[in-house]
């Protein structure tokens, strides 16, 4: 069976709230399980980075649907191509929200803790992408206004 891997980044819609994130995650997990896809979704407060892996036609079909989703804009394919093995084989869709604060309500996915959860066999270029993306967090401080969008406790 041929295997494909795709990574994209996008900008979250400015009105996105925490309930939207959970809806996105639930949809992704359900769809990915039925399509035989696996991957990782990271949200840093402004942007998404997602890795999808699975059969090439299904990866492309799901990516096309993702591109049409109005909860984000500016979808950019960062990399895609054939893969020998899955690096997130056990995860229909892993999810992480980045941050470095230690204040009330903060969720910290520091670079060290991210490195701890990334698979050991993750290719170096993917490792670099995820660690670099993790350093661009909007969760260093609580968002003003919109209290719905806060780091998870």
C-alpha positions as CSV (number, residue, x, y, z in Angstrom):
1,X,0.0,0.0,0.0
2,X,1.3,3.4,-1.0
3,X,1.6,5.9,1.9
4,X,1.6,9.7,1.6
5,X,2.5,12.4,4.2
6,X,1.3,16.1,4.0
7,X,2.0,19.0,6.3
8,X,0.2,22.4,6.1
9,X,-0.1,25.6,8.0
10,X,-3.0,28.0,8.2
11,X,-4.3,31.0,10.0
12,X,-7.2,30.5,12.4
13,X,-10.3,32.6,11.8
14,X,-10.1,35.6,14.3
15,X,-13.5,34.6,15.9
16,X,-12.4,31.0,16.6
17,X,-13.3,29.9,20.1
18,X,-12.3,27.0,22.2
19,X,-15.5,25.1,21.3
20,X,-14.5,25.4,17.6
21,X,-11.1,23.8,18.4
22,X,-12.8,20.8,20.0
23,X,-15.2,20.5,17.1
24,X,-12.3,20.6,14.6
25,X,-10.6,17.9,16.6
26,X,-13.6,15.6,16.9
27,X,-14.4,16.0,13.2
28,X,-10.7,15.2,12.3
29,X,-10.6,12.1,14.6
30,X,-13.8,10.7,13.3
31,X,-13.0,11.4,9.6
32,X,-9.4,10.2,9.9
33,X,-10.4,7.0,11.5
34,X,-12.9,6.2,8.8
35,X,-10.4,7.2,6.0
36,X,-7.4,5.3,7.5
37,X,-5.5,8.6,8.2
38,X,-3.3,9.4,11.1
39,X,-1.6,12.6,12.1
40,X,-1.0,15.5,14.5
41,X,-2.7,18.9,14.8
42,X,-1.0,21.8,16.7
43,X,-2.6,25.1,17.4
44,X,-0.5,28.0,18.7
45,X,-3.3,30.6,19.3
46,X,-3.2,32.1,15.8
47,X,-2.1,29.3,13.4
48,X,-2.6,25.6,12.8
49,X,0.0,23.1,11.7
50,X,-1.2,19.7,10.8
51,X,0.4,16.5,9.5
52,X,-1.7,14.0,7.7
53,X,-0.6,10.6,6.6
54,X,-2.3,7.7,4.9
55,X,-3.3,6.5,1.4
56,X,-2.4,9.3,-1.1
57,X,-5.9,9.7,-2.6
58,X,-7.5,10.0,0.9
59,X,-4.8,12.4,2.2
60,X,-5.5,14.7,-0.9
61,X,-9.3,14.4,-0.5
62,X,-9.2,15.3,3.2
63,X,-6.7,18.1,2.5
64,X,-9.1,19.5,-0.2
65,X,-11.9,19.5,2.4
66,X,-9.6,21.2,5.0
67,X,-8.8,23.9,2.5
68,X,-12.5,24.7,2.1
69,X,-13.1,24.9,5.9
70,X,-14.0,28.5,6.8
71,X,-12.6,28.3,10.4
72,X,-9.2,29.1,8.9
73,X,-7.6,30.9,6.0
74,X,-4.3,31.0,4.2
75,X,-3.7,27.3,3.9
76,X,-0.2,26.6,2.7
77,X,1.1,23.1,1.9
78,X,4.5,23.1,3.6
79,X,5.6,19.6,2.4
80,X,4.1,16.5,0.9
81,X,5.2,13.3,-0.6
82,X,5.6,9.6,-0.3
83,X,6.3,8.1,3.1
84,X,7.8,4.7,3.9
85,X,6.0,4.4,7.3
86,X,3.6,6.3,9.5
87,X,5.2,8.4,12.2
88,X,1.8,8.9,14.0
89,X,0.4,5.5,13.4
90,X,-1.4,5.2,16.7
91,X,-3.1,8.6,16.5
92,X,-6.2,9.2,14.4
93,X,-5.4,12.8,15.2
94,X,-3.2,13.9,18.1
95,X,-3.8,17.5,19.2
96,X,-1.6,20.0,21.1
97,X,-1.9,23.7,22.0
98,X,1.3,25.4,22.4
99,X,2.3,27.8,25.1
100,X,5.0,28.7,27.6
101,X,3.2,30.5,30.4
102,X,2.9,29.1,33.9
103,X,0.1,31.4,35.0
104,X,-3.5,30.6,35.9
105,X,-5.1,28.6,33.1
106,X,-2.0,28.2,31.1
107,X,-1.3,25.1,29.1
108,X,2.4,24.7,28.5
109,X,3.6,22.6,25.6
110,X,7.2,23.7,25.9
111,X,9.8,22.7,23.4
112,X,11.1,20.1,25.8
113,X,7.6,18.6,26.4
114,X,6.9,18.6,22.7
115,X,10.1,16.7,22.0
116,X,9.0,14.2,24.6
117,X,5.7,13.4,22.8
118,X,7.1,13.5,19.2
119,X,7.9,9.9,18.0
120,X,11.5,9.0,18.1
121,X,11.5,8.0,14.4
122,X,10.1,11.3,13.3
123,X,12.2,12.5,10.3
124,X,14.5,15.4,11.2
125,X,12.8,17.9,8.9
126,X,9.4,17.2,10.5
127,X,10.9,17.4,14.0
128,X,12.4,20.8,13.1
129,X,9.0,22.0,11.6
130,X,7.1,21.1,14.8
131,X,9.6,22.5,17.2
132,X,9.9,25.7,15.2
133,X,6.2,26.1,15.0
134,X,6.0,25.5,18.8
135,X,8.2,28.6,19.5
136,X,5.6,30.9,17.8
137,X,2.9,30.7,20.5
138,X,0.2,33.3,21.1
139,X,-0.5,31.7,24.4
140,X,2.3,33.4,26.3
141,X,-0.4,35.8,27.6
142,X,-4.1,35.5,28.1
143,X,-6.0,36.9,25.1
144,X,-7.8,40.1,25.7
145,X,-11.5,40.1,25.3
146,X,-12.8,36.7,24.0
147,X,-12.4,34.7,27.2
148,X,-13.6,31.6,25.4
149,X,-10.2,31.3,23.7
150,X,-7.8,30.4,26.5
151,X,-5.2,27.8,26.9
152,X,-6.6,24.6,28.3
153,X,-6.3,24.2,32.0
